[in-house]
Amino acid sequence: MLEIKILTAYPEIFPGALGHSILGKALEEKKWSLDIVNLHDFGIDERKNIDDEPFGGGPGMVIRADVVENALLSIDYPKDLKRLLIYLTPSGRPLKQSNLLEFIEFNQLIILCGRFEGVDARVIDSLGFKEISIGDYVLAGGEVAAQVLVEGCVRLLPGVLGRSESILEESFSKNLLEYPQYTKPHKWEKKEVPDLLLSGDHAKIKHWRLTQSEDITRRRRPDLWEKYKKNK
Ligand code: ADE
């Protein structure tokens, strides 16, 4: 079972999206587990501070290294467990589908959500947190990003999605975006579904879908298109 532990100053944001649909069902079925660790439980001094002003000046507050360390030490870590520490920050390496496949090989993912101006850099380095960004934009904190990352991981776990083929065919699996899909009604607002999809000729349908995927990828994502052509 994949154990997910979230370190956050805003525990009430969870489970959020992670408690619904296939993810919520898989959680109930114990295909994965979710524990939320409240950084405020590890606040320092009588005021239970978890953050302080940045050395060198500047706006905002920085989450303290000792708070993060103590929160992490409160989590059980049996020796034979494969654990990965992730810190969500816009300064991290961009998250890719291939990372999700790597992450689910671990038994325990510890995910630290940044807030304010971030987290003291020393604790990120010393404890070996992998710094990950979910995209080139800045959110108010790492909590929503954590839900994105966990959702992406959990749906890849065996038995979570109905049909395992749907993982093999989906966007990014071969550096291609997905082809367009259609369903009933056959005619909608004068627009008909492409005839070929009704032909029952599976080889032709497969070829049509591939060319659609290629066209879409070339137009929308020249970066992926270059990789696709190299590996083709
Ligand atoms: N925290 C704020 N913005 C973020 C981003 N883009 N990715 C990950 N964590 C974040």
Boltz pocket constraint, residues with backbone or C-beta under 6 A from the ligand:
constraints:
  - pocket:
      binder: B
      contacts: [[A, 88], [A, 89], [A, 90], [A, 114], [A, 132], [A, 133], [A, 134], [A, 135], [A, 136], [A, 137], [A, 138], [A, 139], [A, 140], [A, 141], [A, 142], [A, 145]]
      max_distance: 6.0
